[in-house]
Each structure stands twice: as structure tokens, then as C-alpha cells.
Amino acid sequence: MGYYTRHELSVLDGEHGLIAELVAENKDAAYAIDENGETKESCKWYSHQEDMKAFSLKHPSALFRLDGEGEEAGDIWVEYYKGGKMQVCKAKIVIPDFNEDLLK
């Protein structure tokens, strides 16, 4: 069974063609995204953090952004990769308090 996630990859700072290079050398990435970084399939790319750290280490000046949306409600995140390091940013869903002034 497993847990399915939609992935989308972009290069914020770096050479043209890096996503195509990743897709050509990593079968899990190739299943998840196309050469432009767009989602191909919701999939089980469990090793995406290790794969992206390693790939970003090969291209230390590039900044990568990997967006993910899991199958559970609210499982939305963005990860940034540069020089073999990563930052994880998870979405926070906020419901404002009741405000009677907003009633229409």
C-alpha cells in the first residue's frame, strides 16, 4: 500500500537542465516528476530527502525547492535544498477566531 505524495520541483537559483539531469539518473524522481519538475504521478518517493540532499551536493550553488502534498488533509510542505543541506517548511492551517463584525 504505502503513502502517496504529489511532488513538484523547481530550481530557484541554478543552471538550466538540472531537473532533467535528476530525472535521468534517479528512477524514483522520474516516476514523481517530469523534466520540468511538474508532477507526473502521486507516488511513494520515500527517499526524496536523501536523494535531493545528494543531488544538491553535486550542484552546490543551486537552490532547489521541492513542494509536496500528501494524501492526508493538511499534509502540505516545501523543502529547500542547497549544497547537501535542507530546510523543511510545513504548512500551518489557521482558522481565525469568530468575529461578529464579519457576519453578513
N, C-alpha and C positions, 0 to 999 in steps of 0.2 A: 504494500500500500504506500505509505510514505506521506510526506508533506510537500505540497506543490506551491511554488512561488513564481511570480512573473518578474523577470529581470529586465532592466534597461540600462545600458552602459553608455556613458559619454566621456569624451576627453575634453577637459576644461582648459588644459594647457599642455600642448604636446604636438608631436608630429602627426600629419595626416596618414591614415592607414594602420594605426596601431590596433584598432578594434579588429580589423580584418586579419591582422597577424595573430591576435589572440584566438580568434575563431578557427584559424587554420591549424593551430598547434594544440588546441585543447578541445577534446570531444564533448565535454560537458558544457563548456561555453558555447560551442557550435550548436548544441541542442537548444540552449536557452535563448540565444540572441543571434541576429544576422550580422553581416559585415559592417552595418551602420550602427549597431548597438541596439536596434529595435527588438522588442520581444518577438520570439518565434513561437514558443510554447511555454505554458506553465510547466515547470519541471522540478525535479529533485536535484538541484546543484548544491549538494551539501558541502562540497569543498571550495565554494566560491571565495571565502575569505583567504584561505591558504593559496589558492590559485591566483587571486588578484594581488596579494602581497608579493608573491614570487614574480609575477609579470611586471608589477610596478618597480621591482628591484632591477629588472632588466632595462627599464626606461626611467631612471631616477629623476629626471627633470619633468616628466609628465605628471599631470594631476588627473586622476580618474574619478568619476562619480558613478556609482552603481546604485540604482534605485530598485527597491524590491517591494512587492505586495504579496503577502501570503494568503492562503485560503481562509484563514480565520479573520473575522471582522476586526479592523483596527490594527492588523499586523502590517504596518507600513513603515519603511525605513529608508535611509540614504546612508551609504558608506562612501567615504573618500579614501583614496589610496595614493600615496606618493612615496617613492624611494623605499618600498618594502614595509611601510607603516600604514596604519589605517585609523580612521575615526568613524565611529558608528553614531548615527543620529536617528533615534526612534521617534515616530510621530506621537504627539500627545493630543488626545481628543479632549476638548474642554467644552463643557456645557455651561453657559452663563447662568447666573442666579436669576430668579424671577424678578422682573421689573414691571410693575403695574403701568408705568408710563408708556410702555411699549405695546400695550393692548390696543387693538384696532377694532 
